[in-house]
Amino acid sequence: MNKITHKIKAFTLTEMMVVIVISAIVVGLAFTVLGIVQNNMRSIENNYDYQSKIQSLEVALTIDFNRYPVAQWNPKDNTLILSSPIQKRMYTFSSDSITNDIDSFTLKTKKISYYFEGEEVSAGNIDAIKLTFNNTTDLHRIFVYKHNDPTIHF
C-alpha cells in the first residue's frame, strides 16, 4: 500500500494570530482618530453657534439703535431702553444672557461700556455700546452706535 500525503495549503495558527493582532491595532487607531475628529467637530459646532449668537445680537442692536431715536441706560435694572414717540424696545442684561422683547441671547458678557457723544457714561442717554464676551478674544466684541438727532442739544 502506497501512502500519498498531500499537504494542504493553509495558514498556520501563528500567521492567523499575527493578522488578528495587526487588524486589532488598525481598528483601535481608526476608532481613536474617529473620536478625535468627533470632538473637533463638536468644538467647531459650539464655536459656530456661539459666534452666530454674537452676530444675531449685533444685528438686533444695530437695527434697534438705528430705528429708535432715544437710547437710555438704566444701571439699577440693567436695562437698555430704546424708544420713539410711538413704541419702545427694552434690552435686559443679566449675568448669563441678554434679552429683549422678542429674543433671548445666552451670552456671558465680560464687559459692557456705554458712550454718549464719544465719552463713556454710566447712566442716562447713550449713543453707543461696546460689549466684550467671555470665551472670546478681545477682537470678538460688538460696538454698535447710532447717529444722534441734532435736537438733543436744544
DSSP file (Angstrom, degrees, kcal/mol; ACC not computed):
  #  RESIDUE AA STRUCTURE BP1 BP2  ACC     N-H-->O    O-->H-N    N-H-->O    O-->H-N    TCO  KAPPA ALPHA  PHI   PSI    X-CA   Y-CA   Z-CA
    1    1 A M              0   0    0      0, 0.0     2,-0.7     0, 0.0     0, 0.0   0.000 360.0 360.0 360.0 134.1    0.0    0.0    0.0
    2    2 A N        -     0   0    0      2,-0.0     2,-0.6     0, 0.0     0, 0.0  -0.870 360.0-154.9-106.9 114.4    1.3    3.3   -1.1
    3    3 A K        -     0   0    0     -2,-0.7     2,-0.6     2,-0.0     0, 0.0  -0.773   8.2-168.3 -91.8 124.2    0.5    6.2    1.2
    4    4 A I        -     0   0    0     -2,-0.6     2,-0.6     2,-0.0    -2,-0.0  -0.944   6.4-156.6-112.0 120.6    0.5    9.6   -0.5
    5    5 A T        -     0   0    0     -2,-0.6     2,-0.5     2,-0.0    -2,-0.0  -0.842   4.2-160.7-100.1 128.4    0.5   12.5    1.7
    6    6 A H        -     0   0    0     -2,-0.6     2,-0.5     2,-0.0    -2,-0.0  -0.909  13.6-136.4-106.4 130.6   -0.9   15.7    0.4
    7    7 A K        -     0   0    0     -2,-0.5     2,-0.5     1,-0.0    -2,-0.0  -0.735  16.7-139.9 -84.7 127.9    0.0   18.9    2.1
    8    8 A I        -     0   0    0     -2,-0.5     2,-0.6     1,-0.0    -1,-0.0  -0.765  16.2-127.1 -88.8 128.7   -3.0   21.2    2.4
    9    9 A K        +     0   0    0     -2,-0.5     2,-0.3     0, 0.0    -1,-0.0  -0.656  54.4 131.4 -78.5 118.6   -2.2   24.8    1.8
   10   10 A A        -     0   0    0     -2,-0.6     2,-0.3     0, 0.0    -2,-0.0  -0.965  57.7 -91.6-157.1 167.8   -3.4   26.8    4.7
   11   11 A F        -     0   0    0     -2,-0.3     2,-0.1     1,-0.1     0, 0.0  -0.613  41.3-121.8 -84.8 148.2   -2.3   29.5    7.2
   12   12 A T     >  -     0   0    0     -2,-0.3     4,-2.0     1,-0.1     5,-0.2  -0.417  25.3-108.0 -82.6 166.4   -0.7   28.4   10.4
   13   13 A L  H  > S+     0   0    0      1,-0.2     4,-2.1     2,-0.2     5,-0.1   0.871 119.7  54.2 -62.2 -38.3   -2.1   29.4   13.7
   14   14 A T  H  > S+     0   0    0      2,-0.2     4,-2.1     1,-0.2    -1,-0.2   0.916 107.6  49.4 -63.9 -44.3    0.8   31.9   14.3
   15   15 A E  H  > S+     0   0    0      1,-0.2     4,-2.1     2,-0.2    -2,-0.2   0.903 110.8  50.3 -62.9 -40.8    0.1   33.6   11.0
   16   16 A M  H  X S+     0   0    0     -4,-2.0     4,-2.2     1,-0.2    -1,-0.2   0.894 109.6  50.7 -64.5 -39.6   -3.6   34.0   11.8
   17   17 A M  H  X S+     0   0    0     -4,-2.1     4,-2.4     2,-0.2    -2,-0.2   0.884 108.6  51.8 -66.7 -38.5   -2.8   35.4   15.2
   18   18 A V  H  X S+     0   0    0     -4,-2.1     4,-2.5     2,-0.2     5,-0.2   0.916 110.4  48.8 -62.8 -43.5   -0.4   38.0   13.7
   19   19 A V  H  X S+     0   0    0     -4,-2.1     4,-2.5     1,-0.2    -2,-0.2   0.909 111.8  48.9 -63.5 -42.3   -3.1   39.1   11.2
   20   20 A I  H  X S+     0   0    0     -4,-2.2     4,-2.5     2,-0.2    -2,-0.2   0.911 111.7  48.9 -65.4 -42.2   -5.7   39.4   14.0
   21   21 A V  H  X S+     0   0    0     -4,-2.4     4,-2.1     2,-0.2    -2,-0.2   0.929 113.0  46.8 -63.7 -45.0   -3.3   41.5   16.2
   22   22 A I  H  X S+     0   0    0     -4,-2.5     4,-2.3     1,-0.2    -2,-0.2   0.912 112.6  50.1 -63.9 -41.5   -2.4   43.8   13.3
   23   23 A S  H  X S+     0   0    0     -4,-2.5     4,-2.6     1,-0.2    -1,-0.2   0.904 109.3  51.7 -62.2 -41.6   -6.1   44.2   12.4
   24   24 A A  H  X S+     0   0    0     -4,-2.5     4,-2.4     1,-0.2    -1,-0.2   0.895 109.7  49.7 -63.4 -39.8   -6.9   45.0   16.1
   25   25 A I  H  X S+     0   0    0     -4,-2.1     4,-2.4     2,-0.2    -2,-0.2   0.926 112.0  47.6 -64.2 -44.6   -4.2   47.7   16.1
   26   26 A V  H  X S+     0   0    0     -4,-2.3     4,-2.3     2,-0.2    -2,-0.2   0.916 113.3  47.5 -63.8 -43.7   -5.5   49.3   12.9
   27   27 A V  H  X S+     0   0    0     -4,-2.6     4,-2.4     2,-0.2    -1,-0.2   0.903 111.1  52.0 -65.3 -40.7   -9.1   49.2   14.1
   28   28 A G  H  X S+     0   0    0     -4,-2.4     4,-1.9     1,-0.2    -2,-0.2   0.911 111.0  47.2 -61.0 -43.3   -8.1   50.7   17.5
   29   29 A L  H  X S+     0   0    0     -4,-2.4     4,-2.6     2,-0.2     5,-0.2   0.894 110.3  53.4 -64.3 -39.5   -6.2   53.5   15.7
   30   30 A A  H  X S+     0   0    0     -4,-2.3     4,-2.4     1,-0.2    -2,-0.2   0.918 110.1  46.6 -62.9 -43.6   -9.2   54.1   13.5
   31   31 A F  H  X S+     0   0    0     -4,-2.4     4,-2.2     2,-0.2    -1,-0.2   0.869 111.7  51.9 -67.6 -35.3  -11.6   54.5   16.5
   32   32 A T  H  X S+     0   0    0     -4,-1.9     4,-2.1     2,-0.2    -2,-0.2   0.935 111.9  45.5 -64.5 -46.2   -9.1   56.8   18.2
   33   33 A V  H  X S+     0   0    0     -4,-2.6     4,-2.5     1,-0.2    -2,-0.2   0.892 111.2  53.7 -64.1 -39.4   -8.9   59.0   15.2
   34   34 A L  H  X S+     0   0    0     -4,-2.4     4,-2.5    -5,-0.2    -1,-0.2   0.906 108.1  50.2 -62.2 -41.5  -12.7   58.9   14.8
   35   35 A G  H  X S+     0   0    0     -4,-2.2     4,-2.3     2,-0.2    -1,-0.2   0.904 110.6  49.2 -62.3 -41.9  -13.1   60.1   18.4
   36   36 A I  H  X S+     0   0    0     -4,-2.1     4,-2.3     2,-0.2    -2,-0.2   0.913 111.5  49.1 -63.8 -42.8  -10.7   63.0   17.9
   37   37 A V  H  X S+     0   0    0     -4,-2.5     4,-2.5     2,-0.2    -2,-0.2   0.906 110.6  50.7 -64.2 -41.9  -12.5   64.0   14.7
   38   38 A Q  H  X S+     0   0    0     -4,-2.5     4,-2.4     2,-0.2    -2,-0.2   0.912 110.2  49.6 -63.6 -41.9  -15.9   63.9   16.5
   39   39 A N  H  X S+     0   0    0     -4,-2.3     4,-2.2     1,-0.2    -1,-0.2   0.909 111.8  48.6 -62.2 -41.9  -14.5   66.1   19.4
   40   40 A N  H  X S+     0   0    0     -4,-2.3     4,-2.5     2,-0.2    -2,-0.2   0.901 111.2  49.8 -65.2 -40.3  -13.1   68.6   16.9
   41   41 A M  H  X S+     0   0    0     -4,-2.5     4,-2.5     2,-0.2    -2,-0.2   0.902 110.6  50.0 -64.9 -40.4  -16.4   68.7   15.0
   42   42 A R  H  X S+     0   0    0     -4,-2.4     4,-2.3     2,-0.2    -2,-0.2   0.908 111.6  48.8 -62.9 -42.2  -18.3   69.2   18.3
   43   43 A S  H  X S+     0   0    0     -4,-2.2     4,-2.4     2,-0.2    -2,-0.2   0.907 111.3  49.1 -64.6 -42.8  -16.0   72.1   19.2
   44   44 A I  H  X S+     0   0    0     -4,-2.5     4,-2.4     2,-0.2    -2,-0.2   0.906 111.0  50.6 -63.3 -41.7  -16.4   73.7   15.8
   45   45 A E  H  X S+     0   0    0     -4,-2.5     4,-2.5     2,-0.2    -2,-0.2   0.911 110.7  48.6 -63.4 -42.9  -20.1   73.4   16.0
   46   46 A N  H  X S+     0   0    0     -4,-2.3     4,-2.4     2,-0.2    -2,-0.2   0.913 112.2  48.5 -64.3 -42.5  -20.1   75.0   19.5
   47   47 A N  H  X S+     0   0    0     -4,-2.4     4,-2.6     2,-0.2    -2,-0.2   0.896 111.6  50.3 -63.4 -40.0  -17.9   77.9   18.3
   48   48 A Y  H  X S+     0   0    0     -4,-2.4     4,-2.4     2,-0.2    -2,-0.2   0.923 111.2  48.1 -64.5 -44.2  -20.1   78.4   15.3
   49   49 A D  H  X S+     0   0    0     -4,-2.5     4,-2.1     2,-0.2    -2,-0.2   0.913 112.7  49.1 -61.5 -42.9  -23.2   78.6   17.5
   50   50 A Y  H  X S+     0   0    0     -4,-2.4     4,-2.0     1,-0.2    -2,-0.2   0.927 112.8  46.2 -63.9 -45.7  -21.6   81.0   19.9
   51   51 A Q  H  X S+     0   0    0     -4,-2.6     4,-2.5     1,-0.2    -1,-0.2   0.862 110.2  54.9 -65.6 -34.9  -20.4   83.3   17.0
   52   52 A S  H  X S+     0   0    0     -4,-2.4     4,-2.5     2,-0.2    -1,-0.2   0.899 107.3  49.9 -64.3 -40.3  -23.9   83.1   15.5
   53   53 A K  H  X S+     0   0    0     -4,-2.1     4,-2.3     2,-0.2    -2,-0.2   0.913 110.8  49.7 -64.0 -41.9  -25.4   84.3   18.7
   54   54 A I  H  X S+     0   0    0     -4,-2.0     4,-2.3     1,-0.2    -2,-0.2   0.925 112.6  46.8 -62.4 -44.2  -23.0   87.2   18.9
   55   55 A Q  H  X S+     0   0    0     -4,-2.5     4,-2.4     2,-0.2    -2,-0.2   0.881 110.7  52.4 -66.7 -37.5  -23.7   88.2   15.3
   56   56 A S  H  X S+     0   0    0     -4,-2.5     4,-2.5     2,-0.2    -1,-0.2   0.908 110.4  48.2 -64.0 -41.5  -27.5   87.9   15.9
   57   57 A L  H  X S+     0   0    0     -4,-2.3     4,-2.8     2,-0.2     5,-0.2   0.912 110.8  51.2 -63.8 -42.1  -27.2   90.2   18.9
   58   58 A E  H  X S+     0   0    0     -4,-2.3     4,-2.5     1,-0.2    -2,-0.2   0.916 111.2  47.6 -62.3 -42.7  -25.1   92.7   16.9
   59   59 A V  H  X S+     0   0    0     -4,-2.4     4,-2.6     2,-0.2     5,-0.2   0.932 112.9  48.5 -63.9 -45.4  -27.7   92.7   14.1
   60   60 A A  H  X S+     0   0    0     -4,-2.5     4,-2.5     1,-0.2     5,-0.2   0.928 113.9  46.1 -61.7 -45.4  -30.6   93.2   16.6
   61   61 A L  H  X S+     0   0    0     -4,-2.8     4,-3.0     2,-0.2     5,-0.2   0.907 112.5  50.8 -64.3 -41.3  -28.8   96.0   18.4
   62   62 A T  H  X S+     0   0    0     -4,-2.5     4,-1.7    -5,-0.2    -2,-0.2   0.928 112.3  46.2 -62.7 -45.4  -27.8   97.7   15.2
   63   63 A I  H  X S+     0   0    0     -4,-2.6     4,-1.3     1,-0.2    -2,-0.2   0.941 116.9  43.9 -62.1 -47.2  -31.4   97.6   13.8
   64   64 A D  H  X S+     0   0    0     -4,-2.5     4,-2.2    -5,-0.2    -2,-0.2   0.882 110.3  54.4 -69.7 -37.5  -32.9   98.9   17.1
   65   65 A F  H  < S+     0   0    0     -4,-3.0    -1,-0.2     1,-0.2    -2,-0.2   0.877 115.2  40.8 -62.1 -35.9  -30.2  101.6   17.6
   66   66 A N  H  < S+     0   0    0     -4,-1.7    -1,-0.2    -5,-0.2    -2,-0.2   0.663 114.4  52.6 -87.5 -16.0  -31.0  103.0   14.2
   67   67 A R  H  < S+     0   0    0     -4,-1.3    -2,-0.2    -5,-0.2    -3,-0.2   0.846 106.1  54.1 -84.6 -37.2  -34.8  102.5   14.5
   68   68 A Y     <  -     0   0    0     -4,-2.2    16,-0.2    -5,-0.1    -1,-0.1  -0.851  67.1-153.8-106.2 131.5  -35.3  104.4   17.8
   69   69 A P  S    S+     0   0    0      0, 0.0     2,-0.5     0, 0.0    80,-0.3   0.748  78.6  58.2 -75.8 -22.3  -34.0  107.9   18.3
   70   70 A V  E     +A   83   0A   0     13,-2.1    13,-2.8    78,-0.1     2,-0.4  -0.927  58.2 179.5-116.0 130.4  -33.6  107.7   22.1
   71   71 A A  E     +A   82   0A   0     -2,-0.5    55,-2.6    55,-0.4     2,-0.4  -0.993   6.4 179.8-128.4 125.5  -31.4  105.2   23.9
   72   72 A Q  E     -AB  81 125A   0      9,-2.6     9,-3.0    -2,-0.4     2,-0.5  -0.983  16.7-148.6-129.9 137.6  -31.2  105.2   27.7
   73   73 A W  E     -AB  80 124A   0     51,-3.1    51,-2.2    -2,-0.4     7,-0.2  -0.898   7.1-167.2-104.5 129.2  -29.2  103.0   30.0
   74   74 A N  E  >> -A   79   0A   0      5,-3.0     5,-1.9    -2,-0.5     4,-0.9  -0.927   2.4-172.2-114.9 104.2  -30.6  102.3   33.5
   75   75 A P  T  45S+     0   0    0      0, 0.0    -1,-0.1     0, 0.0    48,-0.1   0.751  80.2  63.3 -71.3 -22.5  -27.8  100.7   35.7
   76   76 A K  T  45S+     0   0    0      1,-0.2    -2,-0.0     3,-0.1     0, 0.0   0.921 118.8  24.7 -66.3 -43.0  -30.2   99.9   38.5
   77   77 A D  T  45S-     0   0    0     -3,-0.3    -1,-0.2     2,-0.1    16,-0.2   0.447 103.6-125.4 -98.1  -2.3  -32.3   97.5   36.5
   78   78 A N  T  <5 +     0   0    0     -4,-0.9    15,-3.0     1,-0.2     2,-0.4   0.928  63.3 142.7  53.0  48.4  -29.5   96.7   34.0
   79   79 A T  E   < -AC  74  92A   0     -5,-1.9    -5,-3.0    13,-0.2     2,-0.5  -0.930  46.2-154.3-123.0 144.5  -31.8   97.7   31.1
   80   80 A L  E     -AC  73  91A   0     11,-2.9    11,-3.0    -2,-0.4     2,-0.6  -0.978  17.3-161.9-112.4 119.0  -31.3   99.5   27.9
   81   81 A I  E     -AC  72  90A   0     -9,-3.0    -9,-2.6    -2,-0.5     2,-0.5  -0.916   7.6-172.9-110.6 119.6  -34.4  101.3   26.7
   82   82 A L  E     +AC  71  89A   0      7,-3.4     7,-3.5    -2,-0.6     2,-0.3  -0.944  21.4 171.0-108.2 126.4  -34.6  102.3   23.1
   83   83 A S  E     -AC  70  88A   0    -13,-2.8   -13,-2.1    -2,-0.5     5,-0.2  -0.945  27.1-175.4-142.5 158.1  -37.7  104.4   22.3
   84   84 A S        -     0   0    0      3,-2.9     3,-0.1    -2,-0.3   -16,-0.1  -0.817  53.3 -89.1-133.7 174.6  -39.5  106.5   19.9
   85   85 A P  S    S+     0   0    0      0, 0.0     3,-0.1     0, 0.0   -17,-0.0   0.777 125.7  34.4 -60.7 -23.9  -42.8  108.5   20.4
   86   86 A I  S    S+     0   0    0      1,-0.2     2,-0.3     0, 0.0    -3,-0.0   0.659 125.8   4.5-108.7 -17.0  -44.9  105.5   19.3
   87   87 A Q        -     0   0    0     -3,-0.1    -3,-2.9     2,-0.0     2,-0.3  -0.980  55.1-153.0-157.9 169.6  -43.0  102.5   20.6
   88   88 A K  E     -C   83   0A   0     -2,-0.3     2,-0.4    -5,-0.2    -5,-0.3  -0.974   5.9-150.2-146.7 161.4  -40.1  101.2   22.6
   89   89 A R  E     -C   82   0A   0     -7,-3.5    -7,-3.4    -2,-0.3     2,-0.5  -0.999  14.1-157.5-132.8 134.5  -37.7   98.2   22.9
   90   90 A M  E     -C   81   0A   0     -2,-0.4     2,-0.5    -9,-0.2    11,-0.3  -0.957   3.5-163.1-120.6 130.2  -36.1   97.1   26.1
   91   91 A Y  E     -C   80   0A   0    -11,-3.0   -11,-2.9    -2,-0.5     2,-0.5  -0.932   8.2-158.4-106.8 130.9  -32.9   95.0   26.5
   92   92 A T  E     -CD  79  99A   0      7,-3.3     7,-2.4    -2,-0.5     2,-0.6  -0.951   4.4-154.8-112.3 126.4  -32.3   93.4   29.9
   93   93 A F  E     + D   0  98A   0    -15,-3.0     2,-0.2    -2,-0.5     5,-0.2  -0.883  19.6 168.5-104.0 119.8  -28.7   92.4   30.7
   94   94 A S        -     0   0    0      3,-2.8    15,-0.3    -2,-0.6     3,-0.2  -0.654  51.0 -91.3-117.8-179.2  -28.1   89.6   33.2
   95   95 A S  S    S+     0   0    0     -2,-0.2    14,-0.4     1,-0.2     3,-0.1   0.807 121.4  20.6 -66.3 -29.0  -25.0   87.7   34.1
   96   96 A D  S    S+     0   0    0     12,-0.2     2,-0.3     1,-0.1    -1,-0.2   0.363 124.7  27.9-124.1   6.0  -25.6   84.9   31.6
   97   97 A S        -     0   0    0      9,-0.2    -3,-2.8    -3,-0.2     2,-0.4  -0.994  53.4-141.3-159.7 163.9  -28.0   86.3   29.0
   98   98 A I  E     -DE  93 105A   0      7,-2.6     7,-3.5    -2,-0.3     2,-0.4  -0.998  28.7-176.9-128.7 125.1  -29.3   89.4   27.2
   99   99 A T  E     +DE  92 104A   0     -7,-2.4    -7,-3.3    -2,-0.4     5,-0.2  -0.912  10.6 178.5-125.1 150.7  -33.0   89.5   26.4
  100  100 A N        -     0   0    0      3,-2.8    -9,-0.2    -2,-0.4   -11,-0.0  -0.679  54.4 -78.1-129.6-168.9  -35.3   91.9   24.6
  101  101 A D  S    S+     0   0    0    -11,-0.3   -10,-0.1    -2,-0.2     3,-0.1   0.742 127.9  23.9 -65.5 -22.6  -39.0   91.9   23.9
  102  102 A I  S    S+     0   0    0      1,-0.2     2,-0.2     0, 0.0    -1,-0.2   0.810 121.2  32.5-110.7 -45.5  -38.5   89.4   21.1
  103  103 A D        -     0   0    0    -46,-0.0    -3,-2.8     2,-0.0     2,-0.4  -0.684  53.4-147.9-119.7 165.0  -35.3   87.4   21.5
  104  104 A S  E     -E   99   0A   0     -5,-0.2     2,-0.6    -2,-0.2    -5,-0.2  -0.995  11.3-162.4-132.1 128.6  -33.0   85.9   24.2
  105  105 A F  E     -E   98   0A   0     -7,-3.5    -7,-2.6    -2,-0.4     2,-1.8  -0.942  10.6-150.1-114.4 113.2  -29.3   85.7   23.7
  106  106 A T        +     0   0    0     -2,-0.6     2,-0.4    -9,-0.2    -9,-0.2  -0.593  47.6 135.7 -85.4  83.1  -27.5   83.3   26.0
  107  107 A L        -     0   0    0     -2,-1.8     2,-0.6   -54,-0.1    -2,-0.1  -0.996  50.2-138.1-132.5 132.5  -24.2   85.1   26.1
  108  108 A K        -     0   0    0     -2,-0.4    26,-2.6    26,-0.1     2,-0.4  -0.815  23.2-146.8 -91.4 122.5  -22.0   85.9   29.1
  109  109 A T  E     -F  133   0B   0     -2,-0.6    24,-0.3   -14,-0.4     3,-0.1  -0.709  16.4-168.3 -93.0 139.8  -20.6   89.4   28.9
  110  110 A K  E    S-     0   0B   0     22,-3.3     2,-0.3    -2,-0.4    23,-0.2   0.860  76.4  -1.5 -87.2 -44.1  -17.2   90.2   30.2
  111  111 A K  E     -F  132   0B   0     21,-1.7    21,-2.7     2,-0.0     2,-0.4  -0.992  57.0-163.3-151.7 140.3  -17.5   94.0   30.0
  112  112 A I  E     -F  131   0B   0     -2,-0.3     2,-0.4    19,-0.2    19,-0.2  -0.995  11.1-172.5-126.1 127.6  -20.1   96.4   28.8
  113  113 A S  E     -F  130   0B   0     17,-2.7    17,-2.8    -2,-0.4     2,-0.4  -0.955   6.7-157.3-121.8 140.8  -19.3  100.1   28.1
  114  114 A Y  E     -FG 129 121B   0      7,-0.6     7,-2.6    -2,-0.4     2,-0.3  -0.928  10.8-167.8-119.0 141.3  -21.8  102.8   27.3
  115  115 A Y  E     -FG 128 120B   0     13,-2.5    12,-3.3    -2,-0.4    13,-1.5  -0.941  14.6-171.5-131.2 148.5  -21.0  106.0   25.4
  116  116 A F  E >  S- G   0 119B   0      3,-2.7     3,-1.6    -2,-0.3    10,-0.1  -0.939  81.7 -17.8-140.0 119.2  -22.6  109.3   24.7
  117  117 A E  T 3  S-     0   0    0     -2,-0.4     3,-0.1     1,-0.3    -1,-0.0   0.868 129.2 -50.4  52.6  43.1  -21.0  111.7   22.3
  118  118 A G  T 3  S+     0   0    0      1,-0.2     2,-0.4     0, 0.0    -1,-0.3   0.322 117.4 105.9  86.1  -7.3  -17.7  109.9   22.5
  119  119 A E  E <  S-G  116   0B   0     -3,-1.6    -3,-2.7     1,-0.0     2,-0.3  -0.850  74.1-115.4-107.4 140.6  -17.5  109.9   26.3
  120  120 A E  E     -G  115   0B   0     -2,-0.4     2,-0.3    -5,-0.2    -5,-0.3  -0.571  38.2-173.6 -73.8 133.4  -18.0  106.8   28.4
  121  121 A V  E     -G  114   0B   0     -7,-2.6    -7,-0.6    -2,-0.3     3,-0.1  -0.836  27.1-152.7-124.5 162.3  -21.1  107.2   30.7
  122  122 A S  S    S+     0   0    0      1,-0.3     2,-0.3    -2,-0.3    -1,-0.1   0.563  77.6   4.5-111.0 -12.9  -22.6  105.0   33.4
  123  123 A A  S    S+     0   0    0      2,-0.1    -1,-0.3   -49,-0.1     2,-0.2  -0.982  97.0  34.2-161.8 163.7  -26.3  106.0   33.1
  124  124 A G  E    S+B   73   0A   0    -51,-2.2   -51,-3.1    -2,-0.3     2,-0.1  -0.535  96.1  10.6  91.8-153.1  -28.7  108.1   31.1
  125  125 A N  E     -B   72   0A   0    -53,-0.2     2,-0.3    -2,-0.2   -53,-0.3  -0.350  65.6-179.5 -66.5 140.3  -28.7  108.8   27.4
  126  126 A I        -     0   0    0    -55,-2.6   -55,-0.4     1,-0.1   -10,-0.3  -0.947  26.8-173.9-135.0 158.1  -26.3  106.8   25.3
  127  127 A D  S    S+     0   0    0    -12,-3.3    19,-2.2    -2,-0.3     2,-0.3   0.318  75.2  31.7-130.2   3.1  -25.5  106.7   21.6
  128  128 A A  E     -FH 115 145B   0    -13,-1.5   -13,-2.5    17,-0.2     2,-0.4  -0.988  56.9-164.3-156.9 153.4  -23.1  103.7   21.5
  129  129 A I  E     -FH 114 144B   0     15,-2.6    15,-2.5    -2,-0.3     2,-0.5  -0.999   3.9-161.4-141.3 138.7  -22.5  100.4   23.3
  130  130 A K  E     -FH 113 143B   0    -17,-2.8   -17,-2.7    -2,-0.4     2,-0.5  -0.986  10.0-170.0-123.5 124.6  -19.4   98.1   23.4
  131  131 A L  E     -FH 112 142B   0     11,-2.7    11,-2.4    -2,-0.5     2,-0.4  -0.950   5.9-170.2-117.0 130.2  -19.8   94.5   24.5
  132  132 A T  E     -FH 111 141B   0    -21,-2.7   -22,-3.3    -2,-0.5   -21,-1.7  -0.971  18.1-148.6-116.8 136.1  -16.9   92.1   25.2
  133  133 A F  E >   -F  109   0B   0      7,-0.8     3,-0.7    -2,-0.4   -24,-0.2  -0.691  13.3-111.7-109.2 154.6  -17.8   88.5   25.8
  134  134 A N  T 3  S+     0   0    0    -26,-2.6   -26,-0.1    -2,-0.3     3,-0.1  -0.355 100.1  31.6 -69.4 161.1  -16.4   85.6   27.8
  135  135 A N  T 3  S+     0   0    0      1,-0.2     2,-0.3    -2,-0.1    -1,-0.2   0.666 107.5  87.3  62.2  19.7  -14.8   82.7   25.9
  136  136 A T  S <  S-     0   0    0     -3,-0.7    -1,-0.2     4,-0.0     2,-0.1  -0.928  79.6-106.9-137.7 165.1  -13.6   85.0   23.1
  137  137 A T    >   -     0   0    0     -2,-0.3     3,-1.4    -3,-0.1    -4,-0.3  -0.365  41.7-100.5 -81.5 171.5  -10.6   87.2   22.4
  138  138 A D  T 3  S+     0   0    0      1,-0.3    -1,-0.1    -2,-0.1     3,-0.1   0.668 120.2  68.9 -68.7 -14.1  -10.8   90.9   22.7
  139  139 A L  T 3  S+     0   0    0      1,-0.2     2,-1.3    -7,-0.0    -1,-0.3   0.764  87.0  71.3 -73.0 -23.7  -11.1   91.0   18.9
  140  140 A H  S <  S+     0   0    0     -3,-1.4    -7,-0.8    -7,-0.1     2,-0.3  -0.693  73.9 121.2 -95.4  84.4  -14.5   89.4   19.1
  141  141 A R  E     -H  132   0B   0     -2,-1.3     2,-0.5    -9,-0.2    -9,-0.2  -0.928  56.6-123.0-139.1 163.9  -16.6   92.3   20.5
  142  142 A I  E     -H  131   0B   0    -11,-2.4   -11,-2.7    -2,-0.3     2,-0.4  -0.922  20.6-179.0-111.5 132.4  -19.6   94.3   19.4
  143  143 A F  E     +H  130   0B   0     -2,-0.5     2,-0.4   -13,-0.2   -13,-0.2  -0.949  10.5 176.5-129.4 112.8  -19.5   98.0   19.0
  144  144 A V  E     +H  129   0B   0    -15,-2.5   -15,-2.6    -2,-0.4     2,-0.3  -0.946   3.9 169.2-119.2 135.9  -22.9   99.5   18.0
  145  145 A Y  E     -H  128   0B   0     -2,-0.4     2,-0.3   -17,-0.2   -17,-0.2  -0.898  17.4-152.1-139.0 167.5  -23.6  103.2   17.6
  146  146 A K        -     0   0    0    -19,-2.2     2,-0.4    -2,-0.3   -80,-0.1  -0.959  28.5-105.6-137.5 158.0  -26.3  105.5   16.2
  147  147 A H        -     0   0    0     -2,-0.3     2,-0.2     1,-0.1    -2,-0.0  -0.707  42.1-122.1 -83.2 132.2  -26.2  108.9   14.8
  148  148 A N        -     0   0    0     -2,-0.4   -78,-0.1     1,-0.1    -1,-0.1  -0.458  17.3-116.2 -77.9 146.0  -27.6  111.5   17.2
  149  149 A D    >   -     0   0    0    -80,-0.3     3,-1.9    -2,-0.2     4,-0.2  -0.659  22.2-133.3 -74.4 129.5  -30.6  113.7   16.5
  150  150 A P  G >  S+     0   0    0      0, 0.0     3,-1.3     0, 0.0    -1,-0.1   0.721  99.1  73.0 -61.5 -18.5  -29.4  117.3   16.4
  151  151 A T  G >  S+     0   0    0      1,-0.2     3,-1.3     2,-0.2    -2,-0.0   0.580  73.6  82.3 -74.6  -7.0  -32.4  118.3   18.6
  152  152 A I  G <  S+     0   0    0     -3,-1.9    -1,-0.2     1,-0.2    -4,-0.0   0.704  87.2  57.7 -69.2 -16.0  -30.8  116.7   21.7
  153  153 A H  G <         0   0    0     -3,-1.3    -1,-0.2     1,-0.2    -2,-0.2   0.513 360.0 360.0 -90.1  -5.1  -28.7  119.8   22.2
  154  154 A F    <         0   0    0     -3,-1.3    -1,-0.2    -4,-0.1    -2,-0.2   0.450 360.0 360.0 -95.8 360.0  -31.8  122.1   22.4
